[in-house]
Amino acid sequence: MQTLLDALAEIVGPENLLTGEAVRQRSVDWFTSAPCEAAAIVRPGNTEQLSRVMALCHAARQPVVTHGGLTGVVHGAVAAPSELAISLERMSAIEAIDPVGGTLTVQAGAPLQRVQEAAAEIGMQFPLDLGARGSCTIGGNIATNAGGIRVIRYGMMRQQVLGLEAVLADGRVLSSMNHMLKNNAGFDLKQLFIGSEGTLGIVTRAVLRLQPALASEQCALVAVPSFAALTSLLNLAPRRIGLSAFEALWNSHYRLMTEESGAHTPPLATDSPFYAILESQGMDAEHDAEQFQALLEEAFEAELITDAVLASSEAQRQAIWAIREDIEVLVRTLNPMFSFDVSLPIPAMEAYVEALEQRLAEAWPGVARLVTFGHLGDGNLHLMITVRDGGAESRRAVEQLVYAPLAEIGGSISAEHGIGLEKRDYLSLSRSETEIATMRLLKQALDPHGLLNPGKVLG
Ligand SMILES: Cc1cc2nc3c(=O)[nH]c(=O)nc-3n(C[C@H](O)[C@H](O)[C@H](O)COP(=O)(O)OP(=O)(O)OC[C@H]3O[C@@H](n4cnc5c(N)ncnc54)[C@H](O)[C@@H]3O)c2cc1C
């Protein structure tokens, strides 16, 4: 290993090969702050350096784990003491912005928020948005096919990527930096790297698709009397406003984030079974505000909502979103917490959550707690569960309760967070034998020695 490390240090410079305490100081788990255990962290400064690093690792059969912003939540960045971590942190430049073609060319280590800001500076927007925006990177967003709060309008990361460049396991550079919306010249190879969690290649650069900035934004928090009313509102809203987000909060979530924890002042009373955050984006502030107001009035009349608070300033908008995005309050209050990210058909959601709550209560009477919220329009729920015991056995038992019913109702064990190490034992609940065999075939073809993110996704 030392000979390899010396050779790598020559490529990236000794100051960009971290060992010992500098490695341990990094956390690879956003929830538990578990330290990085890799033998070393290698920080290439460009694609050429990374290509040479991987060529050497390939020759030495040295496994590597790619690190972006380390905000992933399925243990995808965990590295064993025998593995090297490759951090993209020095490759974070925004290389070009094309306002005419509506594209932004960026290195994979750039934080999402910086890309959003760069797009805003030229009157465009990069619409992918999630709570970890300040730390997560474009490479990580691509590797996990991140979702977030605007999927309902703009789709997931996959829909925002026009082209990319990746370093393969043997060090070859696969450049597929397409700038066009249409390109059907053969296989669309970039798709292989989107959502495959660093198991098929290391994403180094990308061409992203920008959207026009929409100057006017409306946001409201509403109280909803039933799940049927929630889905009716979800159905009605896009027909009345330029809906850009629809986030559902079960009472268990809203009450904990406000009254119970004291972390956020409740803008609405805490006794409603459901709440929703609605956001619209448009071009004409006055007209959009009227339309938004009219939607709320119609929803009141149809008894789809019982109360509402409309943000009248950016500070109020942020206060509403903070209730949804402040995951740290959940981590603190539900400690030890098991976090799940499932998707399922919207009509099946209410019964699924009720049955899960009941099964948890039966298994851990008086202790178990389920907190539910999520991107309702995407069929995506986040389930935060505590049984006040964080041990492996309890985790396994809770996982069984969460995942087992999903296969039957056509759901998925991972809506947007990916599989990592955490969910790989359950992959067969959401993917068929032939699908998994084809994934293995691709892995074998691109990384025959299993050097990229070993053990992740497929095991
Ligand atoms: C508060 C909070 C809110 C979040 N909200 C959302 C949300 O709404 N929607 C959502 O989808 N996710 C969400 N996440 C999860 C996380 O932010 C995303 O998965 C994000 O895309 C990870 O990016 P990262 O740069 O931090 O990747 P990392 O955590 O560093 O890595 C994640 C995985 O991608 C691989 N990887 C990273 N960079 C590369 C690369 N350049 N090439 C190849 N593989 C790579 C890693 O090996 C690992 O397997 C949230 C996380 C937090 C902490």
The ligand as a Gaussian input file, in Angstrom:
#p B3LYP/6-31G(d) Opt

LIG

0 1
 C      -30.384000      17.511000       5.218000
 C      -30.380000      16.589000       4.033000
 C      -31.422000      16.658000       3.113000
 C      -31.423000      15.827000       2.002000
 N      -32.459000      15.910000       1.127000
 C      -32.461000      15.138000       0.035000
 C      -33.537000      15.221000      -0.900000
 O      -34.494000      15.965000      -0.728000
 N      -33.463000      14.438000      -1.997000
 C      -32.413000      13.583000      -2.235000
 O      -32.397000      12.910000      -3.265000
 N      -31.412000      13.462000      -1.339000
 C      -31.401000      14.205000      -0.233000
 N      -30.383000      14.083000       0.674000
 C      -29.313000      13.096000       0.446000
 C      -28.038000      13.672000      -0.214000
 O      -27.919000      15.035000      -0.032000
 C      -28.022000      13.391000      -1.709000
 O      -27.958000      12.007000      -1.878000
 C      -26.860000      14.036000      -2.464000
 O      -27.091000      13.853000      -3.855000
 C      -25.495000      13.444000      -2.125000
 O      -24.476000      14.276000      -2.662000
 P      -23.017000      14.313000      -1.999000
 O      -22.148000      15.143000      -2.869000
 O      -23.101000      14.694000      -0.589000
 O      -22.592000      12.785000      -2.172000
 P      -21.805000      11.846000      -1.142000
 O      -22.574000      11.701000       0.110000
 O      -20.399000      12.272000      -1.025000
 O      -21.858000      10.474000      -1.952000
 C      -23.077000       9.821000      -2.186000
 C      -22.821000       8.614000      -3.111000
 O      -22.408000       9.064000      -4.390000
 C      -21.078000       8.620000      -4.696000
 N      -20.403000       9.756000      -5.357000
 C      -20.237000      11.012000      -4.860000
 N      -19.633000      11.790000      -5.778000
 C      -19.415000      11.008000      -6.862000
 C      -18.824000      11.231000      -8.138000
 N      -18.313000      12.405000      -8.492000
 N      -18.759000      10.193000      -9.020000
 C      -19.255000       8.986000      -8.689000
 N      -19.817000       8.716000      -7.486000
 C      -19.901000       9.701000      -6.593000
 C      -20.467000       8.235000      -3.366000
 O      -19.479000       7.251000      -3.523000
 C      -21.694000       7.726000      -2.613000
 O      -21.970000       6.405000      -2.989000
 C      -30.369000      14.895000       1.813000
 C      -29.334000      14.816000       2.743000
 C      -29.334000      15.655000       3.840000
 C      -28.203000      15.558000       4.805000

